[in-house]
Amino acid sequence: MNPDLEAAIRAVETRAGTRAALTRHEARPILLGIGRALLAGRPDEVAGAAERLRKLPQPLRESWEDAVRDEMGMAATEHVRSVDPRYIDHPRYDLAYTLEARRQLEQRKRACDHLGLPTDPALLAAVGRSDSILEGHTGRRLAEWLSESSEDAAS
């Protein structure tokens, strides 16, 4: 397992027995780490992560799931708002930022799927509509963006 992912999971595990709620900031590196490995075709690298997170004791497990929902909601909302048709044709529109944010949203989504944590269908529908707008604007399919390295995505 990636050392950064290991450290992020360990930090969550050490919160067992405390009353402080987890936040999306603690969920983010875990979701991105798992999703990055899955997108790269390395599911074995994160096999143990899902098991460890499923074994979190209550109420920590519930706090973890709340933090994941909050993180997914934030990332999806950012994508939807960044693809607003009123701004996408602006000469200073940052397409590279939008594509990287979308790649990271996909990493989060794949991690949630891997962990058995459902994503709100309304969020997924909104992301799908925004993806269609972005695909129309760029003339490229989502699968192409996700298969490229971050540096090549905006070319």
Rosetta constraint file for C-alpha pairs under 8 A:
AtomPair CA 1 CA 5 HARMONIC 6.88 0.50
AtomPair CA 1 CA 6 HARMONIC 6.36 0.50
AtomPair CA 1 CA 45 HARMONIC 5.32 0.50
AtomPair CA 1 CA 46 HARMONIC 6.08 0.50
AtomPair CA 2 CA 6 HARMONIC 6.16 0.50
AtomPair CA 2 CA 33 HARMONIC 7.69 0.50
AtomPair CA 2 CA 45 HARMONIC 7.66 0.50
AtomPair CA 3 CA 7 HARMONIC 6.11 0.50
AtomPair CA 4 CA 8 HARMONIC 6.20 0.50
AtomPair CA 4 CA 29 HARMONIC 7.95 0.50
AtomPair CA 4 CA 33 HARMONIC 7.81 0.50
AtomPair CA 5 CA 9 HARMONIC 6.19 0.50
AtomPair CA 5 CA 29 HARMONIC 6.80 0.50
AtomPair CA 5 CA 30 HARMONIC 5.76 0.50
AtomPair CA 5 CA 33 HARMONIC 5.67 0.50
AtomPair CA 5 CA 34 HARMONIC 7.60 0.50
AtomPair CA 6 CA 10 HARMONIC 6.07 0.50
AtomPair CA 7 CA 11 HARMONIC 6.08 0.50
AtomPair CA 8 CA 12 HARMONIC 6.51 0.50
AtomPair CA 8 CA 26 HARMONIC 7.19 0.50
AtomPair CA 8 CA 29 HARMONIC 6.57 0.50
AtomPair CA 8 CA 30 HARMONIC 6.10 0.50
AtomPair CA 9 CA 13 HARMONIC 6.19 0.50
AtomPair CA 9 CA 30 HARMONIC 6.62 0.50
AtomPair CA 9 CA 49 HARMONIC 7.54 0.50
AtomPair CA 9 CA 53 HARMONIC 7.62 0.50
AtomPair CA 10 CA 14 HARMONIC 6.14 0.50
AtomPair CA 11 CA 15 HARMONIC 6.84 0.50
AtomPair CA 12 CA 16 HARMONIC 7.62 0.50
AtomPair CA 12 CA 22 HARMONIC 7.75 0.50
AtomPair CA 12 CA 26 HARMONIC 7.28 0.50
AtomPair CA 13 CA 56 HARMONIC 6.86 0.50
AtomPair CA 15 CA 20 HARMONIC 7.83 0.50
AtomPair CA 15 CA 60 HARMONIC 7.36 0.50
AtomPair CA 16 CA 56 HARMONIC 7.61 0.50
AtomPair CA 16 CA 57 HARMONIC 6.87 0.50
AtomPair CA 16 CA 60 HARMONIC 5.98 0.50
AtomPair CA 17 CA 60 HARMONIC 7.79 0.50
AtomPair CA 21 CA 60 HARMONIC 7.68 0.50
AtomPair CA 21 CA 63 HARMONIC 5.72 0.50
AtomPair CA 22 CA 26 HARMONIC 6.48 0.50
AtomPair CA 22 CA 27 HARMONIC 7.79 0.50
AtomPair CA 22 CA 60 HARMONIC 7.86 0.50
AtomPair CA 22 CA 63 HARMONIC 5.61 0.50
AtomPair CA 22 CA 64 HARMONIC 6.05 0.50
AtomPair CA 22 CA 66 HARMONIC 7.96 0.50
AtomPair CA 22 CA 67 HARMONIC 5.98 0.50
AtomPair CA 23 CA 27 HARMONIC 6.67 0.50
AtomPair CA 23 CA 63 HARMONIC 7.99 0.50
AtomPair CA 23 CA 64 HARMONIC 7.81 0.50
AtomPair CA 23 CA 66 HARMONIC 7.95 0.50
AtomPair CA 23 CA 67 HARMONIC 4.89 0.50
AtomPair CA 23 CA 70 HARMONIC 7.86 0.50
AtomPair CA 24 CA 28 HARMONIC 5.91 0.50
AtomPair CA 24 CA 67 HARMONIC 4.52 0.50
AtomPair CA 24 CA 68 HARMONIC 6.12 0.50
AtomPair CA 24 CA 70 HARMONIC 5.82 0.50
AtomPair CA 24 CA 71 HARMONIC 4.78 0.50
AtomPair CA 25 CA 29 HARMONIC 7.52 0.50
AtomPair CA 25 CA 67 HARMONIC 7.95 0.50
AtomPair CA 25 CA 71 HARMONIC 7.59 0.50
AtomPair CA 26 CA 30 HARMONIC 7.37 0.50
AtomPair CA 26 CA 67 HARMONIC 7.60 0.50
AtomPair CA 27 CA 31 HARMONIC 6.15 0.50
AtomPair CA 27 CA 64 HARMONIC 7.19 0.50
AtomPair CA 27 CA 67 HARMONIC 5.99 0.50
AtomPair CA 27 CA 68 HARMONIC 5.66 0.50
AtomPair CA 27 CA 71 HARMONIC 6.91 0.50
AtomPair CA 28 CA 32 HARMONIC 6.03 0.50
AtomPair CA 28 CA 68 HARMONIC 7.68 0.50
AtomPair CA 28 CA 71 HARMONIC 6.56 0.50
AtomPair CA 28 CA 108 HARMONIC 7.84 0.50
AtomPair CA 29 CA 33 HARMONIC 5.82 0.50
AtomPair CA 30 CA 34 HARMONIC 6.12 0.50
AtomPair CA 31 CA 35 HARMONIC 5.87 0.50
AtomPair CA 31 CA 107 HARMONIC 6.93 0.50
AtomPair CA 31 CA 108 HARMONIC 4.98 0.50
AtomPair CA 31 CA 111 HARMONIC 5.39 0.50
AtomPair CA 31 CA 112 HARMONIC 7.19 0.50
AtomPair CA 32 CA 36 HARMONIC 5.75 0.50
AtomPair CA 32 CA 104 HARMONIC 6.70 0.50
AtomPair CA 32 CA 107 HARMONIC 5.55 0.50
AtomPair CA 32 CA 108 HARMONIC 5.56 0.50
AtomPair CA 32 CA 111 HARMONIC 7.34 0.50
AtomPair CA 33 CA 37 HARMONIC 6.45 0.50
AtomPair CA 33 CA 107 HARMONIC 7.98 0.50
AtomPair CA 34 CA 38 HARMONIC 6.30 0.50
AtomPair CA 34 CA 46 HARMONIC 5.96 0.50
AtomPair CA 34 CA 49 HARMONIC 7.77 0.50
AtomPair CA 34 CA 107 HARMONIC 7.40 0.50
AtomPair CA 34 CA 108 HARMONIC 7.90 0.50
AtomPair CA 34 CA 111 HARMONIC 5.44 0.50
AtomPair CA 35 CA 39 HARMONIC 6.00 0.50
AtomPair CA 35 CA 106 HARMONIC 7.40 0.50
AtomPair CA 35 CA 107 HARMONIC 3.85 0.50
AtomPair CA 35 CA 108 HARMONIC 5.62 0.50
AtomPair CA 35 CA 109 HARMONIC 7.35 0.50
AtomPair CA 35 CA 110 HARMONIC 5.39 0.50
AtomPair CA 35 CA 111 HARMONIC 4.62 0.50
AtomPair CA 36 CA 40 HARMONIC 6.18 0.50
AtomPair CA 36 CA 107 HARMONIC 5.59 0.50
AtomPair CA 37 CA 41 HARMONIC 6.37 0.50
AtomPair CA 37 CA 42 HARMONIC 5.08 0.50
AtomPair CA 37 CA 43 HARMONIC 6.22 0.50
AtomPair CA 37 CA 45 HARMONIC 6.74 0.50
AtomPair CA 37 CA 46 HARMONIC 7.01 0.50
AtomPair CA 38 CA 42 HARMONIC 5.40 0.50
AtomPair CA 38 CA 43 HARMONIC 5.13 0.50
AtomPair CA 38 CA 46 HARMONIC 7.95 0.50
AtomPair CA 38 CA 107 HARMONIC 7.66 0.50
AtomPair CA 38 CA 110 HARMONIC 7.04 0.50
AtomPair CA 38 CA 111 HARMONIC 7.50 0.50
AtomPair CA 39 CA 107 HARMONIC 6.77 0.50
AtomPair CA 39 CA 110 HARMONIC 7.71 0.50
AtomPair CA 39 CA 146 HARMONIC 7.94 0.50
AtomPair CA 42 CA 46 HARMONIC 7.66 0.50
AtomPair CA 43 CA 47 HARMONIC 6.30 0.50
AtomPair CA 46 CA 50 HARMONIC 7.12 0.50
AtomPair CA 47 CA 51 HARMONIC 7.21 0.50
AtomPair CA 48 CA 52 HARMONIC 6.26 0.50
AtomPair CA 49 CA 53 HARMONIC 6.23 0.50
AtomPair CA 50 CA 54 HARMONIC 6.08 0.50
AtomPair CA 50 CA 114 HARMONIC 7.23 0.50
AtomPair CA 50 CA 115 HARMONIC 5.38 0.50
AtomPair CA 51 CA 55 HARMONIC 6.27 0.50
AtomPair CA 52 CA 56 HARMONIC 6.74 0.50
AtomPair CA 53 CA 61 HARMONIC 7.63 0.50
AtomPair CA 53 CA 115 HARMONIC 7.95 0.50
AtomPair CA 54 CA 61 HARMONIC 7.46 0.50
AtomPair CA 54 CA 115 HARMONIC 7.72 0.50
AtomPair CA 55 CA 61 HARMONIC 7.83 0.50
AtomPair CA 56 CA 60 HARMONIC 6.19 0.50
AtomPair CA 56 CA 61 HARMONIC 5.05 0.50
AtomPair CA 57 CA 61 HARMONIC 5.62 0.50
AtomPair CA 58 CA 62 HARMONIC 6.30 0.50
AtomPair CA 59 CA 63 HARMONIC 6.33 0.50
AtomPair CA 60 CA 64 HARMONIC 6.06 0.50
AtomPair CA 61 CA 65 HARMONIC 6.30 0.50
AtomPair CA 62 CA 66 HARMONIC 6.20 0.50
AtomPair CA 63 CA 67 HARMONIC 6.17 0.50
AtomPair CA 64 CA 68 HARMONIC 6.23 0.50
AtomPair CA 65 CA 69 HARMONIC 6.23 0.50
AtomPair CA 65 CA 117 HARMONIC 7.49 0.50
AtomPair CA 66 CA 70 HARMONIC 6.20 0.50
AtomPair CA 67 CA 71 HARMONIC 6.14 0.50
AtomPair CA 68 CA 72 HARMONIC 6.11 0.50
AtomPair CA 69 CA 73 HARMONIC 6.05 0.50
AtomPair CA 69 CA 119 HARMONIC 7.33 0.50
AtomPair CA 70 CA 74 HARMONIC 6.15 0.50
AtomPair CA 71 CA 75 HARMONIC 6.16 0.50
AtomPair CA 72 CA 76 HARMONIC 5.97 0.50
AtomPair CA 72 CA 105 HARMONIC 7.59 0.50
AtomPair CA 72 CA 108 HARMONIC 6.97 0.50
AtomPair CA 72 CA 109 HARMONIC 7.52 0.50
AtomPair CA 72 CA 119 HARMONIC 7.42 0.50
AtomPair CA 73 CA 77 HARMONIC 6.00 0.50
AtomPair CA 73 CA 123 HARMONIC 7.12 0.50
AtomPair CA 74 CA 78 HARMONIC 6.14 0.50
AtomPair CA 75 CA 79 HARMONIC 6.36 0.50
AtomPair CA 75 CA 101 HARMONIC 7.83 0.50
AtomPair CA 75 CA 105 HARMONIC 5.94 0.50
AtomPair CA 76 CA 80 HARMONIC 6.21 0.50
AtomPair CA 76 CA 105 HARMONIC 6.76 0.50
AtomPair CA 76 CA 123 HARMONIC 6.46 0.50
AtomPair CA 76 CA 124 HARMONIC 7.83 0.50
AtomPair CA 76 CA 126 HARMONIC 7.96 0.50
AtomPair CA 76 CA 127 HARMONIC 6.33 0.50
AtomPair CA 77 CA 81 HARMONIC 6.06 0.50
AtomPair CA 77 CA 123 HARMONIC 7.88 0.50
AtomPair CA 78 CA 82 HARMONIC 5.98 0.50
AtomPair CA 79 CA 83 HARMONIC 6.39 0.50
AtomPair CA 79 CA 98 HARMONIC 7.10 0.50
AtomPair CA 79 CA 101 HARMONIC 6.90 0.50
AtomPair CA 79 CA 102 HARMONIC 6.36 0.50
AtomPair CA 79 CA 105 HARMONIC 7.94 0.50
AtomPair CA 79 CA 127 HARMONIC 6.99 0.50
AtomPair CA 79 CA 130 HARMONIC 7.38 0.50
AtomPair CA 80 CA 84 HARMONIC 6.89 0.50
AtomPair CA 80 CA 126 HARMONIC 6.66 0.50
AtomPair CA 80 CA 127 HARMONIC 5.95 0.50
AtomPair CA 80 CA 130 HARMONIC 5.53 0.50
AtomPair CA 82 CA 88 HARMONIC 7.84 0.50
AtomPair CA 82 CA 98 HARMONIC 6.64 0.50
AtomPair CA 83 CA 87 HARMONIC 7.43 0.50
AtomPair CA 83 CA 88 HARMONIC 6.11 0.50
AtomPair CA 83 CA 98 HARMONIC 7.74 0.50
AtomPair CA 83 CA 130 HARMONIC 5.95 0.50
AtomPair CA 83 CA 133 HARMONIC 7.02 0.50
AtomPair CA 83 CA 134 HARMONIC 6.46 0.50
AtomPair CA 84 CA 88 HARMONIC 6.20 0.50
AtomPair CA 84 CA 130 HARMONIC 7.85 0.50
AtomPair CA 85 CA 89 HARMONIC 7.35 0.50
AtomPair CA 85 CA 133 HARMONIC 7.49 0.50
AtomPair CA 87 CA 93 HARMONIC 6.97 0.50
AtomPair CA 88 CA 93 HARMONIC 6.00 0.50
AtomPair CA 88 CA 137 HARMONIC 7.83 0.50
AtomPair CA 89 CA 93 HARMONIC 6.83 0.50
AtomPair CA 94 CA 98 HARMONIC 6.46 0.50
AtomPair CA 95 CA 99 HARMONIC 6.11 0.50
AtomPair CA 95 CA 154 HARMONIC 6.29 0.50
AtomPair CA 96 CA 100 HARMONIC 6.19 0.50
AtomPair CA 96 CA 153 HARMONIC 6.67 0.50
AtomPair CA 96 CA 154 HARMONIC 4.72 0.50
AtomPair CA 97 CA 101 HARMONIC 6.06 0.50
AtomPair CA 98 CA 102 HARMONIC 6.11 0.50
AtomPair CA 99 CA 103 HARMONIC 6.17 0.50
AtomPair CA 99 CA 145 HARMONIC 7.07 0.50
AtomPair CA 99 CA 153 HARMONIC 6.62 0.50
AtomPair CA 99 CA 154 HARMONIC 6.95 0.50
AtomPair CA 100 CA 104 HARMONIC 6.24 0.50
AtomPair CA 100 CA 150 HARMONIC 6.36 0.50
AtomPair CA 100 CA 153 HARMONIC 7.49 0.50
AtomPair CA 101 CA 105 HARMONIC 6.16 0.50
AtomPair CA 102 CA 106 HARMONIC 6.25 0.50
AtomPair CA 103 CA 107 HARMONIC 6.32 0.50
AtomPair CA 103 CA 145 HARMONIC 7.43 0.50
AtomPair CA 103 CA 146 HARMONIC 5.88 0.50
AtomPair CA 104 CA 108 HARMONIC 6.27 0.50
AtomPair CA 105 CA 109 HARMONIC 6.17 0.50
AtomPair CA 106 CA 110 HARMONIC 6.07 0.50
AtomPair CA 107 CA 111 HARMONIC 6.15 0.50
AtomPair CA 108 CA 112 HARMONIC 6.21 0.50
AtomPair CA 109 CA 113 HARMONIC 6.28 0.50
AtomPair CA 109 CA 119 HARMONIC 7.33 0.50
AtomPair CA 110 CA 114 HARMONIC 6.10 0.50
AtomPair CA 111 CA 115 HARMONIC 6.06 0.50
AtomPair CA 112 CA 116 HARMONIC 6.02 0.50
AtomPair CA 112 CA 117 HARMONIC 4.89 0.50
AtomPair CA 112 CA 118 HARMONIC 6.51 0.50
AtomPair CA 112 CA 119 HARMONIC 7.17 0.50
AtomPair CA 113 CA 117 HARMONIC 5.95 0.50
AtomPair CA 113 CA 118 HARMONIC 6.60 0.50
AtomPair CA 119 CA 123 HARMONIC 7.32 0.50
AtomPair CA 119 CA 124 HARMONIC 7.15 0.50
AtomPair CA 120 CA 124 HARMONIC 6.50 0.50
AtomPair CA 121 CA 125 HARMONIC 6.12 0.50
AtomPair CA 122 CA 126 HARMONIC 6.26 0.50
AtomPair CA 123 CA 127 HARMONIC 6.17 0.50
AtomPair CA 124 CA 128 HARMONIC 6.08 0.50
AtomPair CA 125 CA 129 HARMONIC 6.32 0.50
AtomPair CA 126 CA 130 HARMONIC 6.30 0.50
AtomPair CA 127 CA 131 HARMONIC 6.01 0.50
AtomPair CA 128 CA 132 HARMONIC 6.30 0.50
AtomPair CA 129 CA 133 HARMONIC 6.50 0.50
AtomPair CA 130 CA 134 HARMONIC 6.17 0.50
AtomPair CA 131 CA 135 HARMONIC 5.95 0.50
AtomPair CA 131 CA 142 HARMONIC 7.09 0.50
AtomPair CA 132 CA 136 HARMONIC 6.10 0.50
AtomPair CA 133 CA 137 HARMONIC 6.21 0.50
AtomPair CA 134 CA 138 HARMONIC 6.12 0.50
AtomPair CA 135 CA 139 HARMONIC 5.36 0.50
AtomPair CA 135 CA 140 HARMONIC 5.19 0.50
AtomPair CA 135 CA 141 HARMONIC 5.61 0.50
AtomPair CA 135 CA 142 HARMONIC 6.85 0.50
AtomPair CA 136 CA 140 HARMONIC 7.36 0.50
AtomPair CA 140 CA 144 HARMONIC 6.76 0.50
AtomPair CA 140 CA 145 HARMONIC 7.70 0.50
AtomPair CA 141 CA 145 HARMONIC 7.00 0.50
AtomPair CA 142 CA 146 HARMONIC 6.39 0.50
AtomPair CA 143 CA 147 HARMONIC 6.20 0.50
AtomPair CA 144 CA 148 HARMONIC 6.55 0.50
AtomPair CA 145 CA 153 HARMONIC 5.72 0.50
AtomPair CA 148 CA 152 HARMONIC 6.12 0.50
AtomPair CA 148 CA 153 HARMONIC 5.88 0.50
AtomPair CA 149 CA 153 HARMONIC 6.39 0.50
